[in-house]
Amino acid sequence: MSALNKNSKAATALDIAIIGGGSAGISLATGLANLRAAVVEPKIPEERDCSWALWADQDQLQKLAGSIKGSWKQWRLVDHNQEIIHCSEDYQYASLSSAAYITACEQNLAKGVELIRAAAEDIVAIGNGGCFSAAGKHYRATQLYDSRPPALTENSLRQHFVGWDIRTKTSIANPDTVTLMDFRVDQSRGLHFIYALPFSDRRLLIESTMISTKLEDRDWYRQAIKHWLHQNNIEIDQTLGEEAGVIPMQSLPPLNNDIATIGTASGAVRLSSGYAFSTIQQQTSLLAERIRAGQYEVPSPMSKQLMRMDKLFNRVLVAEPQLGVAMMMGTAKALSANGFARFMLGSANLSDWARVIMAMPKIPFLKQLFTS
Ligand SMILES: Cc1cc2nc3c(=O)[nH]c(=O)nc-3n(C[C@H](O)[C@H](O)[C@H](O)COP(=O)(O)OP(=O)(O)OC[C@H]3O[C@@H](n4cnc5c(N)ncnc54)[C@H](O)[C@@H]3O)c2cc1C
């Protein structure tokens, strides 16, 4: 029997089904009401807990307050030559617990929106909708959205990291400042930096992050973390956890071309930075608004121009990785704190863009612009 026939038989009818209840799926589900809907997610939030960071304005800080682990008005980027410190009153750099965020969303689903704690299987597209099975039951939805992330390919540009959540023996210097990028680490294998979030004067999330096409052994990132801690005279009292991740930095095809995609699967990750939380929030709240108005088309997560600029930035990075540090530092130096936050959020204005373009090395960008 084909999957289509099997699933169509005695299937529960839904108006909307969302495959995957991660950042995009569960955010969209919370915006739905007055219809029969389901979000299908096999993992409990704690199983996949990690830190999601964003530049948040006052409204977002308030809205996300229950999931925020830490927020800072000040952030810095450092290399061997300079330290750039940004301080903003309008945006704070906030770090969320993904588990707390997803749990809060799951608890806030409207009546009629069901959470199915299982993997969706035998997914078949039928027009804009489709059918699937989950937890031994069959479902048929008029409208189907797929948030399963695309498969990562070997040798593609990726942001990859290992991070430690630590308690320190003594107080950390400047716990009110986030280290977004400290480039004073081994640059021999690609663009490499340390990212450090001081959740208090004794608690630190520290990550060794690479932007390159090749993943390293876990111990390589761990050594970089140890080295940085030693250089900064920080001694570990207790390691509370380890987190690792790989984020695609180039467009990847979705798992099923016939189903509408949301989140990472729809290209919501900023290809030049790996940030996606804010674009996913914008995309899913606009889509929920559309659905409430009887329209079902997924909004593009960001403008085509922004995507083109990010791709160009990455092409330069792949062709001339030795320019990476100067490009990142140049971007931060050219912008004010608010301009930098806007740039990272994908909402840079013309003046922000002009400043960034002027700060970039012209010949490598022109070379990549004219080679497709
Ligand atoms: C470790 C890590 C840290 C990150 N940190 C940041 C950050 O600080 N800031 C930021 O902006 N971005 C960050 N990102 C990037 C991005 O925001 C996240 O990857 C985010 O989770 C993307 O949301 P999503 O909904 O597209 O995918 P996901 O959140 O991965 O959701 C997809 C869901 O689909 C489910 N699924 C898979 N197969 C099936 C199936 N067959 N049936 C049902 N469900 C299925 C999965 O269990 C998963 O929960 C990070 C990414 C990673 C990996």
The ligand as a Gaussian input file, in Angstrom:
#p B3LYP/6-31G(d) Opt

LIG

0 1
 C       23.632000      24.844000      18.967000
 C       23.032000      25.988000      18.182000
 C       23.082000      27.270000      18.703000
 C       22.498000      28.333000      17.995000
 N       22.564000      29.576000      18.539000
 C       21.939000      30.590000      17.909000
 C       21.933000      31.887000      18.491000
 O       22.564000      32.120000      19.530000
 N       21.254000      32.876000      17.866000
 C       20.582000      32.650000      16.702000
 O       19.951000      33.588000      16.187000
 N       20.623000      31.448000      16.106000
 C       21.261000      30.410000      16.678000
 N       21.262000      29.181000      16.097000
 C       20.669000      29.036000      14.752000
 C       19.138000      28.847000      14.779000
 O       18.518000      29.907000      15.463000
 C       18.717000      27.522000      15.400000
 O       19.299000      26.455000      14.672000
 C       17.205000      27.320000      15.455000
 O       16.958000      26.184000      16.247000
 C       16.604000      27.137000      14.071000
 O       15.215000      26.914000      14.209000
 P       14.398000      25.947000      13.253000
 O       13.025000      25.899000      13.746000
 O       14.655000      26.295000      11.836000
 O       15.094000      24.519000      13.459000
 P       15.057000      23.652000      14.807000
 O       14.949000      24.542000      16.000000
 O       16.216000      22.721000      14.712000
 O       13.671000      22.849000      14.697000
 C       13.485000      21.791000      13.816000
 C       12.768000      20.715000      14.609000
 O       12.349000      19.677000      13.717000
 C       12.300000      18.499000      14.484000
 N       12.223000      17.359000      13.584000
 C       13.191000      16.796000      12.824000
 N       12.691000      15.743000      12.146000
 C       11.378000      15.655000      12.469000
 C       10.324000      14.791000      12.091000
 N       10.490000      13.781000      11.216000
 N        9.098000      15.000000      12.613000
 C        8.874000      16.005000      13.472000
 N        9.835000      16.849000      13.878000
 C       11.074000      16.676000      13.372000
 C       13.583000      18.564000      15.314000
 O       13.502000      17.727000      16.464000
 C       13.653000      20.049000      15.651000
 O       13.145000      20.344000      16.951000
 C       21.852000      28.110000      16.753000
 C       21.868000      26.814000      16.225000
 C       22.456000      25.773000      16.920000
 C       22.447000      24.408000      16.290000

